[in-house]
Structure formats: structure tokens, C-alpha cells
Amino acid sequence: MDGSSESPPNRDGDQINPFPDGLAGSTVLLAGTVEPASYDVGLRALSRYGTDGDTALVVATTESADETVARYDALLPDAGGPKLGLVDTASEQKSVSARYGEYPIVYIPAPNDLERLVIGLSDLTGDLPPSSGTRHLLVRSLTPLLQSSSVETVSPILERISDLRTESGLTLFSIDYTAHSEDMLEKLSEHVDGILWVTEQSGTLSFEYHRTDGRHNRPAGIGDLDN
């Protein structure tokens, strides 16, 4: 999706360098010296790599679906971006799913209810069938899941939901790297094609993509794109 060559500021006023090229069709772990969800990195990636003919399934684990939608709408370029469907694990007072609004939402009580999370995402695939476009997947933060479940329990779930995207889609799993051990990152890397490492220096976010030996071992480049 083409857009302005200037990097947009994030919600805290920082600048964001161009995303790497070659991630389409990959499952990617977002990690780094900053917490990617707090900088909306996953939402930005959806708006960068997707088009208004695409759909995206988003699991909101740190903020409500309403907050996630508001952040996403503020990031979209004039050309638009993928249509969202959300599984909301963060809202405390909502229990009735809103399946047929502008943004279909399925509420589940907590992120550690992994089976219901999978069912919720599967239900949304029926509500959001891709037309001529692509289906993407974003879990805004794995950290709440991993705080209540072991990586051995969560990993099979990641494999199952990764398959919900279409072949050319992008699956993004964000994690607060500072909240977990190096061993956990290594275990998670076995279930992704690469790690998009996010760093911040002098108010600018930068990205570096590292292929892993996990999953499909799909080649991916690190070339710059115009934002």
C-alpha cells in the first residue's frame, strides 16, 4: 500500500522508520527494547502492509476493542486499510459480542481462556470472509497469555491461529520482551518465521528483521519501503 514517504509520529510523538520489506505470507514475532503494543507497532504494520480490500483479525489483550479501533483509525492513511474483526480479552464489563457492527467484536472473559480465544477467532473468519483481498492476524500482546499460561500451552494455540490468515497474509505476535526470559523468546521463535526487532533511539523507532529456524523458514528481505 503506497503512502507518504514521511514516517508518521506515534501517539507519544516519536518518529517511526520504514518497515522492512518481504514479510507477506510470514508469521512474525514483534519484540525489542520497547514494548511494541504500547507503540501500536502491530496496528501500524497492518495499515502499512494491508489494503482496504483486506481483512484483519485482531486479539486485544492489553486494551479494549474500542481503544484498539480508535488507535487503528487514527493510524490509517487516506487510502484506508484492512477491515478489522476483534477478539476482546481486556474489557471488564462487556460480555455480549457485537458480531455485526462496523467492527465485529467477540468478547471473552480473560486471555488465558485459550480455547474460547480460538473459537472467537474462528467465528470471526465467518463474519469476515476475504473477498479478493488477504486476511491478516494480529495478537497485540502475547504477554497476558504467557503470564497465565506456559509457553508449552500457548505455542500450539499460536500454530492453530496462524493458519487463520490467508497464504499471502501476515501474522503478527507482539510481546513485551522485558517481561520475559531469553529462554521464552527462544521457544517462541520456534513458531515464527522471523523476529521483527523494535528499538528506540533519540525519539525514533527502528526495525530490523531476523529470520528464524522456526516454522516454514521462509526467506524475507530487509529492504526499506516508503511509508
N, C-alpha and C positions, 0 to 999 in steps of 0.2 A: 504494500500500500504506500503510494507516494505521498509526501507531505513536505512541510517546510524543512529547510536544511538547518534551521536553528534548533538546538535542543531546548525543549520546554522546561521551565523550572518545576521542581516538585513542590509539594504542598508546604515545605519548610523553606522554600526559596533557593534550594541548591540547584545546580545545573546537572543535566544528565547527558553523558556522552552517547554516541550512536550505539545501538545494539549490534552484536555480531551477526554475520550472515550465516546461512546454511543450517538453520535449526529446524526447518519444516520437517515434519514426519518424525520428530525425535521426542524422547521423554527426558526432561531436563530438571536437574535439581538446582534451585536458586539458593545460594549461600554466600557468606562473605564476612567481612569485618563490620558490616552494618546489617541490621535485620531487614531483609528485603520487603516484607509485608508493610513495614512502617513507612517505606518509601514508595509503596504502590508499584514495585518493580514488575510483579506478575501482571497487574492490570495494564501497565504501560506496554508490556510485551504483547498482550492480546490486541491492543489498539494499534501496535506497530506492525505485527505480522499478519493480522487478520483483516478482512474486508467486511463491508456492510452486507455481503451475501453469506457470511459465515455465521455459525453459532458457537457459543462457548458455555460449557458447564463450569460453574464456579462454586467451590466449597468455602463458605465464610466461617472461619474458626476463631478469629480474633475480634472481628467487628460484625455487626448485624448485616443482614442482606440490604436493608435500607441505606446504611452507611456505605456499604460496598458499591451499591449502584450510584450513589451521589458522587463518590470519588471517581468512578469509572466515567460517568457522564462528563465530569469536569476535564477529563483527560482526552476525550475523543476529538480527533481533528474534524474539520468540516466535512470530509468525505465519509465520516461515520466509521463504525467498527462492528465486530461480531455482536449479534443479539445474545444477551445473557439469559441463562436459567440458573437459579441458585439453590444450593442446599445450605440452610442457615442453621448452624450449631451454636450460635452465640447469643441469640435473643432469649431473654429470660421469661418474657411474658406472652409470647406468641406460640400458639400450638396448632392453629388451623392453617393448613397450607393454602397458598394462593396460586393455584395452578394455571389460571387462565388470564392473568393480567398482562400488562406490557412486559413485565419481567416475571415469568413463572418462578414461584418460590416453594420449596418443600422445607418445613421445619422439623428438626429432630432435637431431642432434649439435650444432648451433650455429644461432643466429638468422639467420646470413647464408645458410643453405640455404633460400632463399625458396620455391622450388618445392615442397620437401618440407613446408614450413610450410603452404602452400595445400592440399596433398594431405591432410595431417593434419587440418586443419580440415574439409575436405570429408568425410573418413571419419567424423568425429565427428557430422556432421549426420545420418548414417545411424543412428548409435548413439543420438542424442538427438533424435528427431523431435518437434516440438511437438505436443501433443495439442490441448487447447483454448486453450493459452497462447501466449506470444510467445517468439521466440528473439532473444537479445541477443548482442553480441560485444564483448569487451574485449581489447586488447593492453596489458598492464600498463605496458610502456615501449617506445617506438619507438627509444630512444637506442641500444641494442645493435645494432639493424638498421642504423641510419644511420651508425654508426661503422665498419661493414664494407662498406656499400653506399652508392651515391649516392642522393640523393633522387629522381633521374630513374628509377632502377631500382626503388626501393621504392614509388613512387607508384602504378604500375599494379597492384601487389600489393594495396595498400590498397583500390583500387577493386574488385578481384576479391573480396576477403574481406568488404567491406562488404555485398555482395549476399547473403551467407550469413544475415544476420539476416532476420527476417520484417518485413513492412511497418510494423507498429507497434512494432518492436523498437528498441533503442538500440545504436549502435555507438560505442565509446569508444576513442580512441587517446591514450595518455599519452606525454608527452615531458619530458625534463629540459631545460627551456628554457635554463638557464645553460650547458649543454654545447654549444649550437648557435648559429649565427649568425641574425641577424634575417632574412636572405635565405632561410634554410632554413624558418623559420617561415612566411614569406610563401608559399613554394612549397607547403608542406603545407596551408596554408589554402585552396588551390585545390581540395582534395579532401575538404573537410568542409563541413558546413552552418553550423558555428559553433565558436567557441573558448570553452571554459569556463576563465576565468582564475582561478587559485587564489592567494590571498595570505594571509600570516600576520602578525598584529599582536597583541602582548601575549598570546601564547599562544592565539589564536583564529584558525581558518581561515575565510576568507570566499570567496564565489564571485560572479563576475559573468560573465554570458553575452553574447557578442558574435556577432551573425550575420556571416557572411562572404558574399562574392560567389561562392564556390565551390559545386560540386556542384549541389544542387537549389534552393539559395536559399530554403529552406523557412522560413516565419515561426516564431518561437519567442519566448515571453514570458520575463520575468524576475521573475515573481511569486514570493512565498515560499510554501513548503509546510511543514506541520507535520512534523517528523521523527518 
